[in-house]
Amino acid sequence: MKGMASWNKVQNVVELGVSGGRSQQIAWLQGLTLAWMTIECSVALSSAYTSHSVALLAFGSDSAVEFLSAAVVLLQFMSAARVSIHLAARLTSILLFALAGVIALVSVYSLAFHVHPEVSSAGIAITVAALVIMPLLGILKRQKARQARNPALAADAIQSLTCAYLAAITLLSLVANAMFQIQWFDAVAGLIAIPIVVIEARRAWRGEHCGCCS
């Protein structure tokens, strides 16, 4: 009996060690996400302002929401500042619905009044970088979410992959404008992004996440 009790203690110590190491890995991953999203959001929104690009506005705003999502997950591992996942999801949903409305208004305005976006080298550079970095972050988060059975991290993984999809749409519009002077495609790219943002908002409101944690 003593031997069995000792073995159980050893197992508990090992499990605690694995859990602690996994939490550190997730915290590091979210810290890396926050650092990158700070750069991505800043460059995208400043480029959207200088070039009058609706697509960059949508991409940069989504980056800001992704920053908040990553911060919420990180706070789950900081007991002193832990926040409710339900409350955070509702706030994120409201921000996303508001974002969809802003994108719709700006896109329609751009098409109606023939607003011509300027070529944005910085916008092209940041979307190319996002196409490389965000899928990698999304895949790593999905793996850790499955291991830790963490629904908040699973939802954040979906947002990272969505960010990569929006980067592809934005890059396409920027290249079309730079190479072929197809300026109206920028506003169209903004309209294409709206259903993606609304789907994200509805999932966040309902507290839905991918099946990788089930």
N, CA, C and O of each residue as an XYZ file, in Angstrom:
856
protein
N       0.824     -1.206      0.000
C       0.000      0.000      0.000
C       0.860      1.258      0.000
O       0.573      2.224     -0.707
N       1.945      1.229      0.825
C       2.835      2.385      0.855
C       3.483      2.613     -0.505
O       3.668      3.744     -0.953
N       3.827      1.477     -1.155
C       4.447      1.584     -2.475
C       3.487      2.191     -3.483
O       3.888      3.003     -4.317
N       2.215      1.797     -3.411
C       1.216      2.346     -4.328
C       1.012      3.835     -4.071
O       0.875      4.618     -5.011
N       0.990      4.226     -2.788
C       0.813      5.640     -2.447
C       1.983      6.465     -2.958
O       1.802      7.578     -3.452
N       3.171      5.919     -2.836
C       4.363      6.630     -3.322
C       4.311      6.783     -4.828
O       4.662      7.835     -5.362
N       3.877      5.739     -5.513
C       3.780      5.798     -6.973
C       2.751      6.844     -7.417
O       2.959      7.558     -8.398
N       1.625      6.921     -6.669
C       0.615      7.927     -6.991
C       1.162      9.337     -6.806
O       0.859     10.236     -7.590
N       1.969      9.525     -5.764
C       2.578     10.835     -5.546
C       3.504     11.203     -6.684
O       3.529     12.346     -7.140
N       4.267     10.216     -7.141
C       5.185     10.456     -8.266
C       4.407     10.837     -9.511
O       4.799     11.752    -10.236
N       3.295     10.134     -9.766
C       2.462     10.446    -10.923
C       1.899     11.865    -10.831
O       1.867     12.594    -11.822
N       1.455     12.245     -9.632
C       0.907     13.598     -9.453
C       1.963     14.662     -9.719
O       1.682     15.690    -10.336
N       3.178     14.406     -9.250
C       4.265     15.360     -9.470
C       4.569     15.496    -10.947
O       4.778     16.602    -11.446
N       4.596     14.359    -11.657
C       4.869     14.367    -13.096
C       3.778     15.116    -13.846
O       4.068     15.922    -14.730
N       2.503     14.846    -13.488
C       1.386     15.513    -14.155
C       1.427     17.019    -13.914
O       1.170     17.802    -14.828
N       1.752     17.428    -12.680
C       1.853     18.854    -12.384
C       2.977     19.498    -13.184
O       2.854     20.625    -13.665
N       4.083     18.753    -13.317
C       5.207     19.271    -14.089
C       4.862     19.446    -15.555
O       5.219     20.455    -16.163
N       4.164     18.461    -16.133
C       3.748     18.538    -17.535
C       2.768     19.676    -17.732
O       2.870     20.431    -18.699
N       1.793     19.804    -16.795
C       0.808     20.876    -16.892
C       1.460     22.248    -16.797
O       1.115     23.166    -17.540
N       2.419     22.378    -15.862
C       3.116     23.648    -15.714
C       3.931     24.000    -16.939
O       3.957     25.155    -17.364
N       4.603     22.998    -17.513
C       5.386     23.250    -18.719
C       4.508     23.630    -19.891
O       4.875     24.491    -20.691
N       3.341     22.992    -20.002
C       2.410     23.315    -21.078
C       1.872     24.732    -20.920
O       1.731     25.456    -21.906
N       1.570     25.131    -19.684
C       1.079     26.489    -19.437
C       2.127     27.521    -19.819
O       1.797     28.567    -20.378
N       3.385     27.236    -19.522
C       4.462     28.150    -19.891
C       4.578     28.270    -21.406
O       4.812     29.359    -21.930
N       4.416     27.155    -22.106
C       4.480     27.166    -23.565
C       3.345     27.995    -24.156
O       3.558     28.766    -25.093
N       2.126     27.836    -23.603
C       0.984     28.598    -24.092
C       1.181     30.086    -23.810
O       0.896     30.927    -24.662
N       1.673     30.408    -22.603
C       1.919     31.809    -22.253
C       2.954     32.427    -23.184
O       2.808     33.570    -23.617
N       4.006     31.662    -23.488
C       5.038     32.150    -24.412
C       4.454     32.366    -25.803
O       4.765     33.357    -26.464
N       3.607     31.439    -26.249
C       2.990     31.529    -27.567
C       2.083     32.750    -27.651
O       2.072     33.450    -28.663
N       1.325     33.005    -26.591
C       0.436     34.168    -26.589
C       1.231     35.470    -26.486
O       0.842     36.484    -27.067
N       2.331     35.443    -25.758
C       3.189     36.626    -25.699
C       3.772     36.961    -27.056
O       3.866     38.130    -27.430
N       4.165     35.927    -27.796
C       4.676     36.118    -29.148
C       3.586     36.684    -30.058
O       3.844     37.552    -30.892
N       2.364     36.175    -29.884
C       1.233     36.679    -30.672
C       0.984     38.161    -30.386
O       0.777     38.947    -31.310
N       1.005     38.535    -29.119
C       0.773     39.931    -28.748
C       1.829     40.853    -29.356
O       1.517     41.945    -29.830
N       3.077     40.399    -29.334
C       4.162     41.214    -29.900
C       3.954     41.413    -31.398
O       4.090     42.524    -31.910
N       3.620     40.319    -32.099
C       3.432     40.423    -33.544
C       2.191     41.233    -33.889
O       2.221     42.049    -34.810
N       1.086     41.015    -33.151
C      -0.141     41.736    -33.457
C       0.021     43.233    -33.221
O      -0.626     44.035    -33.894
N       0.870     43.619    -32.282
C       1.150     45.040    -32.069
C       1.777     45.655    -33.316
O       1.399     46.745    -33.747
N       2.740     44.938    -33.885
C       3.406     45.402    -35.108
C       2.424     45.388    -36.278
O       2.309     46.368    -37.013
N       1.714     44.262    -36.444
C       0.801     44.095    -37.575
C      -0.307     45.143    -37.556
O      -0.597     45.767    -38.577
N      -0.920     45.333    -36.396
C      -2.018     46.294    -36.279
C      -1.537     47.720    -36.535
O      -2.194     48.482    -37.245
N      -0.401     48.078    -35.961
C       0.128     49.438    -36.118
C       0.447     49.758    -37.574
O       0.068     50.811    -38.086
N       1.145     48.840    -38.233
C       1.529     49.067    -39.623
C       0.307     49.081    -40.535
O       0.199     49.932    -41.418
N      -0.624     48.131    -40.322
C      -1.806     48.031    -41.180
C      -2.698     49.266    -41.056
O      -3.140     49.810    -42.068
N      -2.965     49.711    -39.833
C      -3.860     50.859    -39.645
C      -3.214     52.165    -40.102
O      -3.886     53.025    -40.672
N      -1.919     52.315    -39.855
C      -1.246     53.536    -40.323
C      -1.186     53.560    -41.849
O      -1.325     54.618    -42.463
N      -0.980     52.394    -42.456
C      -0.969     52.301    -43.921
C      -2.363     52.543    -44.488
O      -2.507     53.159    -45.544
N      -3.395     52.056    -43.787
C      -4.780     52.290    -44.222
C      -5.093     53.779    -44.220
O      -5.780     54.279    -45.111
N      -4.585     54.483    -43.216
C      -4.842     55.931    -43.105
C      -4.140     56.703    -44.224
O      -4.736     57.581    -44.847
N      -2.878     56.372    -44.473
C      -2.112     57.121    -45.468
C      -2.516     56.786    -46.904
O      -2.427     57.635    -47.790
N      -2.963     55.537    -47.133
C      -3.295     55.113    -48.503
C      -4.800     55.120    -48.776
O      -5.217     54.879    -49.909
N      -5.627     55.394    -47.753
C      -7.092     55.385    -47.896
C      -7.604     54.019    -48.347
O      -8.498     53.924    -49.188
N      -7.024     52.963    -47.777
C      -7.386     51.604    -48.169
C      -8.388     50.995    -47.194
O      -8.107     50.865    -46.003
N      -9.565     50.621    -47.710
C     -10.589     49.978    -46.894
C     -10.142     48.566    -46.498
O     -10.375     48.126    -45.373
N      -9.505     47.872    -47.425
C      -9.045     46.509    -47.150
C      -8.035     46.496    -46.006
O      -8.085     45.625    -45.138
N      -7.124     47.459    -46.007
C      -6.144     47.547    -44.920
C      -6.809     47.939    -43.603
O      -6.380     47.508    -42.532
N      -7.860     48.757    -43.686
C      -8.613     49.116    -42.485
C      -9.245     47.870    -41.867
O      -9.177     47.675    -40.654
N      -9.854     47.033    -42.695
C     -10.473     45.801    -42.204
C      -9.425     44.865    -41.613
O      -9.635     44.276    -40.553
N      -8.299     44.732    -42.304
C      -7.240     43.842    -41.852
C      -6.636     44.338    -40.536
O      -6.446     43.557    -39.604
N      -6.337     45.626    -40.464
C      -5.747     46.179    -39.254
C      -6.686     46.124    -38.065
O      -6.251     45.863    -36.943
N      -7.974     46.367    -38.296
C      -8.958     46.317    -37.215
C      -9.116     44.890    -36.703
O      -9.245     44.670    -35.499
N      -9.107     43.922    -37.615
C      -9.175     42.525    -37.201
C      -7.941     42.151    -36.387
O      -8.023     41.350    -35.456
N      -6.797     42.735    -36.743
C      -5.570     42.489    -35.977
C      -5.722     42.986    -34.548
O      -5.229     42.359    -33.611
N      -6.408     44.123    -34.381
C      -6.640     44.669    -33.040
C      -7.501     43.716    -32.215
O      -7.244     43.511    -31.029
N      -8.530     43.131    -32.850
C      -9.392     42.173    -32.156
C      -8.611     40.909    -31.812
O      -8.797     40.335    -30.739
N      -7.739     40.476    -32.719
C      -6.892     39.307    -32.466
C      -5.957     39.577    -31.286
O      -5.673     38.673    -30.501
N      -5.481     40.809    -31.160
C      -4.640     41.195    -30.025
C      -5.413     41.006    -28.710
O      -4.890     40.450    -27.744
N      -6.670     41.479    -28.693
C      -7.493     41.346    -27.501
C      -7.769     39.881    -27.175
O      -7.762     39.486    -26.010
N      -8.009     39.085    -28.203
C      -8.276     37.662    -28.016
C      -7.068     36.962    -27.405
O      -7.211     36.162    -26.480
N      -5.871     37.264    -27.924
C      -4.649     36.658    -27.398
C      -4.400     37.098    -25.959
O      -3.922     36.314    -25.140
N      -4.724     38.348    -25.655
C      -4.536     38.861    -24.296
C      -5.461     38.148    -23.313
O      -5.058     37.840    -22.191
N      -6.699     37.887    -23.730
C      -7.655     37.193    -22.866
C      -7.152     35.795    -22.529
O      -7.223     35.370    -21.376
N      -6.645     35.079    -23.527
C      -6.118     33.732    -23.289
C      -4.928     33.793    -22.338
O      -4.805     32.962    -21.439
N      -4.057     34.770    -22.535
C      -2.883     34.903    -21.671
C      -3.297     35.155    -20.228
O      -2.664     34.646    -19.303
N      -4.360     35.940    -20.030
C      -4.824     36.255    -18.679
C      -5.380     35.028    -17.959
O      -5.468     35.023    -16.731
N      -5.759     33.983    -18.710
C      -6.248     32.765    -18.071
C      -5.162     32.088    -17.249
O      -5.460     31.285    -16.365
N      -3.904     32.406    -17.535
C      -2.779     31.789    -16.826
C      -2.150     32.756    -15.814
O      -1.067     32.504    -15.286
N      -2.855     33.872    -15.554
C      -2.397     34.848    -14.577
C      -3.515     35.038    -13.561
O      -4.418     35.848    -13.770
N      -3.457     34.292    -12.459
C      -4.562     34.253    -11.502
C      -4.916     35.629    -10.947
O      -6.072     35.882    -10.608
N      -3.929     36.516    -10.854
C      -4.187     37.836    -10.276
C      -5.023     38.715    -11.203
O      -5.665     39.663    -10.750
N      -5.016     38.400    -12.507
C      -5.730     39.246    -13.472
C      -6.690     38.437    -14.333
O      -7.050     38.865    -15.429
N      -7.109     37.264    -13.843
C      -7.953     36.378    -14.640
C      -9.291     37.032    -14.947
O      -9.888     37.673    -14.082
N      -9.761     36.872    -16.177
C     -11.048     37.434    -16.586
C     -11.977     36.315    -17.035
O     -11.530     35.222    -17.380
N     -13.259     36.599    -17.026
C     -14.255     35.624    -17.448
C     -14.182     35.412    -18.954
O     -14.217     36.373    -19.723
N     -14.082     34.158    -19.373
C     -14.042     33.846    -20.803
C     -15.353     34.285    -21.458
O     -15.348     34.803    -22.575
N     -16.486     34.078    -20.757
C     -17.796     34.456    -21.302
C     -17.866     35.958    -21.545
O     -18.295     36.392    -22.614
N     -17.445     36.760    -20.557
C     -17.477     38.212    -20.699
C     -16.547     38.667    -21.814
O     -16.906     39.527    -22.617
N     -15.357     38.091    -21.862
C     -14.396     38.472    -22.897
C     -14.919     38.142    -24.286
O     -14.729     38.909    -25.229
N     -15.585     36.985    -24.405
C     -16.133     36.583    -25.702
C     -17.236     37.537    -26.145
O     -17.317     37.888    -27.322
N     -18.097     37.964    -25.197
C     -19.172     38.891    -25.532
C     -18.618     40.248    -25.974
O     -19.108     40.832    -26.941
N     -17.615     40.744    -25.280
C     -17.004     42.018    -25.643
C     -16.336     41.941    -27.015
O     -16.435     42.863    -27.823
N     -15.659     40.828    -27.257
C     -15.027     40.627    -28.562
C     -16.069     40.598    -29.671
O     -15.859     41.152    -30.750
N     -17.204     39.941    -29.393
C     -18.281     39.849    -30.376
C     -18.823     41.233    -30.721
O     -19.046     41.544    -31.891
N     -19.032     42.055    -29.708
C     -19.545     43.411    -29.934
C     -18.572     44.219    -30.790
O     -18.982     44.934    -31.704
N     -17.286     44.100    -30.486
C     -16.266     44.802    -31.263
C     -16.273     44.352    -32.723
O     -16.118     45.165    -33.635
N     -16.454     43.049    -32.930
C     -16.452     42.517    -34.297
C     -17.683     42.990    -35.078
O     -17.571     43.339    -36.253
N     -18.853     43.003    -34.434
C     -20.055     43.502    -35.110
C     -19.889     44.980    -35.473
O     -20.271     45.410    -36.562
N     -19.316     45.747    -34.546
C     -19.075     47.164    -34.822
C     -18.090     47.323    -35.978
O     -18.261     48.188    -36.837
N     -17.060     46.479    -35.988
C     -16.070     46.504    -37.066
C     -16.725     46.225    -38.414
O     -16.424     46.898    -39.400
N     -17.623     45.232    -38.464
C     -18.312     44.894    -39.713
C     -19.119     46.079    -40.219
O     -19.144     46.351    -41.419
N     -19.784     46.788    -39.301
C     -20.555     47.966    -39.693
C     -19.689     49.076    -40.250
O     -20.046     49.713    -41.241
N     -18.541     49.312    -39.610
C     -17.616     50.354    -40.082
C     -17.077     50.016    -41.469
O     -17.007     50.875    -42.349
N     -16.700     48.760    -41.650
C     -16.163     48.334    -42.949
C     -17.211     48.507    -44.044
O     -16.901     48.962    -45.145
N     -18.462     48.138    -43.728
C     -19.544     48.258    -44.711
C     -19.745     49.714    -45.118
O     -19.848     50.023    -46.305
N     -19.800     50.608    -44.129
C     -20.017     52.028    -44.423
C     -18.874     52.614    -45.252
O     -19.105     53.323    -46.231
N     -17.643     52.308    -44.849
C     -16.489     52.855    -45.554
C     -16.383     52.287    -46.961
O     -16.020     53.007    -47.891
N     -16.696     51.004    -47.130
C     -16.637     50.371    -48.449
C     -17.662     50.986    -49.398
O     -17.339     51.319    -50.539
N     -18.901     51.135    -48.922
C     -19.951     51.726    -49.749
C     -19.604     53.172    -50.097
O     -19.798     53.608    -51.231
N     -19.096     53.901    -49.126
C     -18.688     55.293    -49.371
C     -17.602     55.358    -50.444
O     -17.653     56.201    -51.341
N     -16.618     54.460    -50.343
C     -15.516     54.450    -51.310
C     -16.004     54.148    -52.717
O     -15.534     54.748    -53.684
N     -16.955     53.209    -52.836
C     -17.484     52.862    -54.149
C     -18.374     53.982    -54.697
O     -18.333     54.290    -55.889
N     -19.176     54.585    -53.820
C     -20.125     55.615    -54.260
C     -19.413     56.903    -54.686
O     -19.821     57.559    -55.644
N     -18.353     57.252    -53.966
C     -17.669     58.518    -54.244
C     -16.317     58.330    -54.930
O     -15.508     59.254    -55.022
N     -16.098     57.098    -55.410
C     -14.899     56.775    -56.198
C     -13.605     57.187    -55.490
O     -12.741     57.854    -56.060
N     -13.505     56.764    -54.228
C     -12.269     57.004    -53.481
C     -11.185     56.070    -54.014
O     -11.363     54.852    -54.043
N     -10.070     56.647    -54.430
C      -9.002     55.858    -55.036
C      -7.868     55.648    -54.037
O      -7.174     56.601    -53.682
N      -7.674     54.416    -53.581
C      -6.577     54.154    -52.644
C      -5.228     54.271    -53.338
O      -5.098     53.970    -54.524
N      -4.233     54.711    -52.588
C      -2.884     54.817    -53.126
C      -2.136     53.505    -52.912
O      -2.529     52.675    -52.093
N      -1.058     53.339    -53.659
C      -0.234     52.138    -53.509
C       0.441     52.176    -52.142
O       0.984     53.204    -51.737
N       0.402     51.049    -51.434
C       0.977     50.973    -50.089
C       2.011     49.854    -50.026
O       1.663     48.677    -49.924
N       3.280     50.233    -50.087
C       4.355     49.238    -49.983
C       4.381     48.610    -48.591
O       4.608     47.409    -48.446
N       4.146     49.439    -47.568
C       4.128     48.923    -46.200
C       2.974     47.952    -46.001
O       3.111     46.943    -45.308
N       1.822     48.266    -46.621
C       0.673     47.382    -46.523
C       0.940     46.035    -47.176
O       0.557     44.993    -46.644
N       1.589     46.059    -48.314
C       1.932     44.808    -49.001
C       2.904     43.996    -48.158
O       2.756     42.782    -48.024
N       3.897     44.669    -47.590
C       4.914     43.978    -46.791
C       4.307     43.316    -45.552
O       4.642     42.176    -45.230
N       3.415     44.029    -44.857
C       2.859     43.490    -43.614
C       1.890     42.345    -43.887
O       1.801     41.411    -43.091
N       1.162     42.404    -45.002
C       0.246     41.299    -45.314
C       1.008     40.051    -45.765
O       0.596     38.930    -45.468
N       2.120     40.246    -46.482
C       2.957     39.099    -46.857
C       3.516     38.432    -45.600
O       3.515     37.206    -45.488
N       3.990     39.242    -44.661
C       4.523     38.700    -43.408
C       3.434     37.968    -42.626
O       3.680     36.911    -42.045
N       2.227     38.541    -42.616
C       1.117     37.915    -41.898
C       0.743     36.568    -42.514
O       0.353     35.644    -41.800
N       0.861     36.459    -43.823
C       0.545     35.198    -44.494
C       1.504     34.077    -44.100
O       1.166     32.898    -44.204
N       2.688     34.448    -43.651
C       3.671     33.458    -43.203
C       3.501     33.172    -41.707
O       3.503     32.015    -41.285
N       3.356     34.236    -40.912
C       3.379     34.101    -39.456
C       2.060     33.583    -38.880
O       2.066     32.701    -38.022
N       0.922     34.127    -39.348
C      -0.358     33.786    -38.726
C      -0.764     32.319    -38.886
O      -1.274     31.739    -37.927
N      -0.563     31.688    -40.053
C      -0.881     30.252    -40.128
C      -0.047     29.416    -39.165
O      -0.548     28.459    -38.574
N       1.233     29.780    -39.005
C       2.088     29.047    -38.074
C       1.580     29.185    -36.644
O       1.511     28.202    -35.906
N       1.223     30.411    -36.257
C       0.685     30.639    -34.919
C      -0.633     29.893    -34.729
O      -0.872     29.308    -33.673
N      -1.491     29.913    -35.758
C      -2.771     29.219    -35.668
C      -2.604     27.722    -35.475
O      -3.312     27.114    -34.671
N      -1.670     27.125    -36.208
C      -1.424     25.680    -36.097
C      -0.878     25.326    -34.718
O      -1.320     24.353    -34.106
N       0.085     26.115    -34.225
C       0.664     25.857    -32.910
C      -0.373     26.010    -31.799
O      -0.397     25.224    -30.852
N      -1.229     27.023    -31.918
C      -2.275     27.228    -30.914
C      -3.276     26.076    -30.926
O      -3.737     25.635    -29.873
N      -3.605     25.598    -32.108
C      -4.556     24.483    -32.204
C      -3.984     23.232    -31.543
O      -4.711     22.497    -30.873
N      -2.692     22.986    -31.728
C      -2.046     21.835    -31.107
C      -2.062     21.953    -29.586
O      -2.386     20.995    -28.884
N      -1.710     23.132    -29.084
C      -1.694     23.336    -27.632
C      -3.099     23.312    -27.052
O      -3.294     22.835    -25.934
N      -4.083     23.818    -27.790
C      -5.471     23.793    -27.321
C      -5.961     22.363    -27.184
O      -6.684     22.037    -26.243
N      -5.569     21.509    -28.122
C      -5.969     20.099    -28.070
C      -5.326     19.412    -26.872
O      -5.970     18.612    -26.192
N      -4.052     19.723    -26.612
C      -3.342     19.099    -25.495
C      -3.876     19.573    -24.148
O      -4.031     18.784    -23.216
N      -4.158     20.879    -24.057
C      -4.611     21.465    -22.791
C      -6.124     21.450    -22.636
O      -6.643     21.772    -21.568
N      -6.841     21.075    -23.708
C      -8.308     21.094    -23.719
C      -8.810     22.465    -23.286
O      -9.647     22.585    -22.391
N      -8.279     23.498    -23.942
C      -8.583     24.884    -23.604
C      -9.420     25.505    -24.720
O      -8.881     25.785    -25.791
N     -10.722     25.732    -24.507
C     -11.589     26.276    -25.562
C     -11.241     27.707    -25.954
O     -11.411     28.092    -27.111
N     -10.753     28.498    -24.997
C     -10.383     29.883    -25.309
C      -9.212     29.914    -26.289
O      -9.200     30.707    -27.231
N      -8.240     29.052    -26.060
C      -7.094     28.987    -26.963
C      -7.514     28.437    -28.324
O      -6.979     28.852    -29.352
N      -8.474     27.499    -28.336
C      -8.974     26.955    -29.597
C      -9.645     28.049    -30.435
O      -9.443     28.133    -31.646
N     -10.449     28.886    -29.760
C     -11.108     29.988    -30.465
C     -10.077     30.987    -30.978
O     -10.221     31.525    -32.076
N      -9.043     31.232    -30.190
C      -7.989     32.153    -30.608
C      -7.236     31.604    -31.814
O      -6.794     32.368    -32.673
N      -7.088     30.282    -31.882
C      -6.439     29.664    -33.035
C      -7.233     29.922    -34.313
O      -6.660     30.185    -35.370
N      -8.563     29.844    -34.200
C      -9.426     30.131    -35.352
C      -9.251     31.577    -35.797
O      -9.195     31.857    -36.995
N      -9.165     32.495    -34.839
C      -8.995     33.902    -35.192
C      -7.651     34.145    -35.873
O      -7.551     34.981    -36.772
N      -6.623     33.419    -35.449
C      -5.309     33.566    -36.092
C      -5.375     33.117    -37.550
O      -4.805     33.763    -38.429
N      -6.070     32.010    -37.803
C      -6.202     31.511    -39.169
C      -7.096     32.434    -40.006
O      -6.861     32.617    -41.200
N      -8.124     33.015    -39.367
C      -8.969     33.988    -40.065
C      -8.175     35.222    -40.448
O      -8.366     35.789    -41.525
N      -7.283     35.633    -39.559
C      -6.424     36.786    -39.827
C      -5.568     36.522    -41.064
O      -5.355     37.421    -41.879
N      -5.078     35.291    -41.203
C      -4.274     34.936    -42.379
C      -5.115     35.011    -43.651
O      -4.632     35.453    -44.694
N      -6.387     34.575    -43.562
C      -7.282     34.629    -44.719
C      -7.547     36.079    -45.127
O      -7.537     36.409    -46.313
N      -7.782     36.938    -44.134
C      -7.993     38.358    -44.423
C      -6.730     38.990    -45.010
O      -6.812     39.881    -45.856
N      -5.568     38.527    -44.561
C      -4.301     39.028    -45.114
C      -4.204     38.695    -46.598
O      -3.731     39.510    -47.390
N      -4.653     37.491    -46.978
C      -4.616     37.084    -48.384
C      -5.531     37.960    -49.237
O      -5.153     38.386    -50.329
N      -6.742     38.227    -48.727
C      -7.686     39.084    -49.456
C      -7.125     40.494    -49.599
O      -7.198     41.100    -50.668
N      -6.566     41.006    -48.508
C      -6.008     42.356    -48.521
C      -4.829     42.458    -49.475
O      -4.717     43.422    -50.232
N      -3.951     41.463    -49.437
C      -2.788     41.461    -50.325
C      -3.213     41.434    -51.788
O      -2.620     42.115    -52.625
N      -4.229     40.655    -52.090
C      -4.728     40.580    -53.464
C      -5.205     41.947    -53.944
O      -4.923     42.350    -55.072
N      -5.928     42.657    -53.081
C      -6.434     43.973    -53.475
C      -5.301     44.981    -53.627
O      -5.331     45.818    -54.530
N      -4.299     44.905    -52.746
C      -3.173     45.838    -52.808
C      -2.328     45.610    -54.065
O      -1.891     46.560    -54.715
N      -2.111     44.345    -54.391
C      -1.339     44.020    -55.597
C      -2.107     44.415    -56.851
O      -1.521     44.921    -57.807
N      -3.427     44.184    -56.848
C      -4.255     44.566    -57.996
C      -4.180     46.062    -58.245
O      -4.161     46.508    -59.392
N      -4.140     46.832    -57.170
C      -4.043     48.281    -57.296
C      -2.650     48.715    -57.742
O      -2.510     49.612    -58.574
N      -1.623     48.079    -57.189
C      -0.242     48.467    -57.482
C       0.180     48.097    -58.905
O       0.876     48.862    -59.571
N      -0.247     46.919    -59.365
C       0.227     46.423    -60.657
C      -0.720     46.748    -61.808
O      -0.279     47.016    -62.926
N      -2.029     46.722    -61.530
C      -3.005     46.867    -62.613
C      -3.927     48.078    -62.438
O      -4.836     48.291    -63.240
N      -3.687     48.868    -61.387
C      -4.498     50.055    -61.102
C      -5.993     49.730    -61.001
O      -6.835     50.529    -61.410
N      -6.310     48.571    -60.462
C      -7.715     48.203    -60.235
C      -8.090     48.730    -58.854
O      -8.039     47.993    -57.870
N      -8.460     49.983    -58.782
C      -8.642     50.647    -57.500
C      -9.942     50.274    -56.805
O     -10.019     50.301    -55.577
N     -10.970     49.923    -57.584
C     -12.251     49.587    -56.977
C     -12.203     48.268    -56.212
O     -13.062     48.002    -55.371
N     -11.199     47.443    -56.503
C     -11.125     46.130    -55.859
C     -10.842     46.255    -54.362
O     -11.157     45.350    -53.589
N     -10.248     47.378    -53.958
C      -9.962     47.579    -52.538
C     -11.255     47.605    -51.724
O     -11.362     46.940    -50.694
N     -12.244     48.387    -52.200
C     -13.524     48.462    -51.495
C     -14.266     47.133    -51.560
O     -14.930     46.739    -50.602
N     -14.151     46.446    -52.691
C     -14.784     45.130    -52.830
C     -14.162     44.133    -51.848
O     -14.866     43.320    -51.249
N     -12.840     44.204    -51.691
C     -12.159     43.324    -50.734
C     -12.666     43.585    -49.316
O     -12.802     42.660    -48.515
N     -12.945     44.861    -49.015
C     -13.517     45.189    -47.712
C     -14.882     44.553    -47.526
O     -15.188     44.036    -46.451
N     -15.710     44.587    -48.575
C     -17.041     43.970    -48.500
C     -16.943     42.453    -48.374
O     -17.750     41.834    -47.680
N     -15.950     41.846    -49.047
C     -15.751     40.399    -48.957
C     -15.387     39.999    -47.526
O     -15.742     38.913    -47.068
N     -14.680     40.879    -46.832
C     -14.242     40.575    -45.472
C     -15.387     40.597    -44.465
O     -15.289     39.977    -43.406
N     -16.476     41.306    -44.784
C     -17.572     41.485    -43.817
C     -18.183     40.149    -43.366
O     -18.322     39.944    -42.160
N     -18.557     39.222    -44.280
C     -19.126     37.952    -43.810
C     -18.182     37.186    -42.884
O     -18.634     36.528    -41.947
N     -16.883     37.267    -43.139
C     -15.911     36.583    -42.293
C     -15.947     37.165    -40.882
O     -15.945     36.431    -39.894
N     -15.980     38.484    -40.806
C     -16.003     39.163    -39.508
C     -17.306     38.866    -38.767
O     -17.292     38.647    -37.555
N     -18.437     38.857    -39.487
C     -19.728     38.593    -38.857
C     -19.792     37.164    -38.318
O     -20.314     36.937    -37.227
N     -19.267     36.206    -39.074
C     -19.236     34.808    -38.612
C     -18.415     34.702    -37.334
O     -18.815     34.024    -36.387
N     -17.272     35.371    -37.311
C     -16.445     35.396    -36.105
C     -17.211     35.995    -34.929
O     -17.146     35.488    -33.809
N     -17.935     37.076    -35.198
C     -18.684     37.757    -34.139
C     -19.778     36.856    -33.574
O     -19.973     36.807    -32.360
N     -20.485     36.151    -34.437
C     -21.563     35.267    -33.981
C     -21.008     34.104    -33.173
O     -21.593     33.706    -32.166
N     -19.883     33.562    -33.613
C     -19.264     32.467    -32.865
C     -18.820     32.933    -31.484
O     -18.997     32.230    -30.489
N     -18.243     34.123    -31.441
C     -17.781     34.658    -30.157
C     -18.963     34.897    -29.217
O     -18.872     34.606    -28.024
N     -20.069     35.423    -29.743
C     -21.245     35.694    -28.921
C     -21.840     34.419    -28.333
O     -22.284     34.390    -27.185
N     -21.838     33.368    -29.149
C     -22.396     32.088    -28.701
C     -21.411     31.277    -27.876
O     -21.771     30.259    -27.284
N     -20.158     31.738    -27.843
C     -19.143     30.999    -27.101
C     -18.717     29.735    -27.797
O     -18.283     28.781    -27.151
N     -18.838     29.715    -29.122
C     -18.480     28.530    -29.897
C     -16.990     28.495    -30.138
O     -16.316     29.525    -30.147
N     -16.492     27.296    -30.331
C     -15.081     27.104    -30.673
C     -14.967     25.861    -31.525
O     -15.925     25.106    -31.694
N     -13.778     25.667    -32.056
C     -13.567     24.513    -32.953
C     -13.590     23.214    -32.150
O     -13.495     23.221    -30.923
N     -13.716     22.119    -32.858
C     -13.825     20.822    -32.200
C     -12.514     20.231    -31.759
O     -12.473     19.065    -31.367
N     -11.442     20.986    -31.808
C     -10.151     20.409    -31.475
C      -9.987     20.179    -29.978
O      -9.027     19.531    -29.559
N     -10.905     20.696    -29.164
C     -10.809     20.498    -27.720
C     -11.783     19.445    -27.223
O     -11.795     19.121    -26.036
N     -12.587     18.917    -28.106
C     -13.612     17.975    -27.674
C     -13.062     16.556    -27.646
O     -13.785     15.620    -27.303
